[in-house]
Amino acid sequence: MSRIKIKLVIFLYNTRKSIGNYFLRKKIKTTNRRRKVYNMESARSIGIVYEATNQLNYDIVNNLLKFFKEKQKSVKVIGYIPERKLFQDYYLKLGFDFFSYNDLNWYLKPIKLSVIDFIDTEFDVFIDLSIKQYFPLDYIAAASKAKFKIGRFVNGNKTPYDMMIHTDKIKSLEEYIETIKLYFSTINKIA
């Protein structure tokens, strides 16, 4: 691909993302969310999003799902595949929903029904396991009606998270999950 084509693709993506941010800000203003702090003991329902780019990430998140289920938590997981199509393997993952680049509208907003239902669910806790930034996952995090949101540290005051984890020194998804579990289990319930 020539340099001009690459620059054009980057420009178009950034334009789509800017438009998506505009609509996201409008959505946030109209979203009713009752904030409340939860810890591992007090949370009953948990929504998890993650980057589903490989089998290892699925296995790690599946172990987290089992961990929460052993603690009698209701858990829903959605994986984002930043590619144009879902492969057959993804449809066979029980207990997980997936969406791909094809499930986004022009300005990168997720439009798949399972994702919209996920956003509208009032989870006690929402956990974003993405270490990298993906606009569709950021959109879900910001638009979610969850009462307590956990995710990676984001500079600025427009963060959707109530509890943020610094990920710059974290080397793996497993390490990130262990850090979340540590803080999530030790946080005091306020309110």
Helices and strands as residue ranges (DSSP letters): H 3-30, E 45-51, H 55-70, E 74-81, H 88-91, E 96-100, G 101-103, H 113-120, E 125-128, H 135-143, E 148-152, E 163-165, H 173-186
